[in-house]
Amino acid sequence: MKSTESPTLVVVKMPGQEANSQAVPDPRTAANARRIIFITYIIAMVDITCIFLQISVTPYLAKRLGFDTIWFGYLQTMVGIIQLFGGPLYGRFGDLFGARAAFTLSSVASIVFYVLLGLANSMPMLFIQKLPTVFMHTLSGAQMVVADLTEPDQRADSLAKLGLCFAIGMIAGSSLGGMLSTRYGDTVTAGVATCGCFVNLLLVLNFIPKHTKKQSNQDPAPKPGTTASVFNLGQITRLVRFPGVMRIFTIKIVSGLPGGIFQMMFSIIAMNFFQLQAEQTGYLMAYFGVVQMVVQGGAIGWLTRRYSESSLLLLTIGITSLVGLAQALMSNVFQFCIIIVPMMFSLSVFNVITDSMLTKSVPSSDTGTMLGLCASEMSLVRTIGPTIGGFLYQNYGVASFGFVQFAVNVGVFLYMLGSNVGRTETHNN
């Protein structure tokens, strides 16, 4: 991209690059960083909008192609397994080859995904259409860029703004997807999503620098004889050996699993328990998005400037346990609408704080891989959630989700009170 400014020139040397790297504009200068982060927010918002466009299409398309509940569950499980492995690999790819390459990969994969969605006309084709999701981790790429270009004390607030983009994309995608699929059909909806991803690709190629990481003296030098490979499992798993990482990551999985299972089963709960029609469910999802926008856009930044991340983590787990108890006792959609406020608050703050703490606990050269591991948590829920959720719902009813969430998070809360969780070593990212 050409600019009238005279940017600072530095030599950026990343893992896997040759020593004779060319001079490039420094993305970490204040003006450049703000511009890149702003473009990253736009890319994330467009990507989430496209995702919710296809969410409005896929269930109805699957039903027309002959999918029953069991086969649709298999389809979701397949996506979860693919992204479970794809998340860490995508993060590792971003660490090795830079932000532009990572965003380009996810944008191209998204374009292929939506083109195949528009062409899907059989059950096998719909399964094949899900294969590009292995590389569709644009949000993880955006988190990596934000983590690379922000100081540690500003990271949580900046990551929260990505959650704001998610909420805007969820509202826009759900509303636009319902309108397009109803008036013009699935193919047009998939075509609009394809165009959105193509716009993202153009933004990436024109505005995102090749690398966004800085060199840190604390970044470990590669060991002799090792190769910088995306598929180097040892380089991915070694991150959990950094001080405090395993504890925070375990808390992220254990505490977040019950709520994630409830989210996976929400469409069934809305239809059968709350007796909502599709249009009413859409309004409820929009309400989710509005609450999340308020929390992510203002509350998290205010909280992180006044309280430590470990204190906020403890607070959110305590609120999550109470939300679970309230879910177990609710009996109608009005009560659930009240519960949504603390639920979205605790969920939003919990995800931002844990991601921030984990990226601070590893060297700056590994933030992408760490965020890829964080993204795999939701993929794990998508993999095992339908099975566990279906068992609980079928045998114990909706209240069981709340009681499980309450019991698990009370246990995590008591564990955190008796330990020093959160006091991790912070690298100079």
Disulfide bonds with the S-S distance in Angstrom:
none
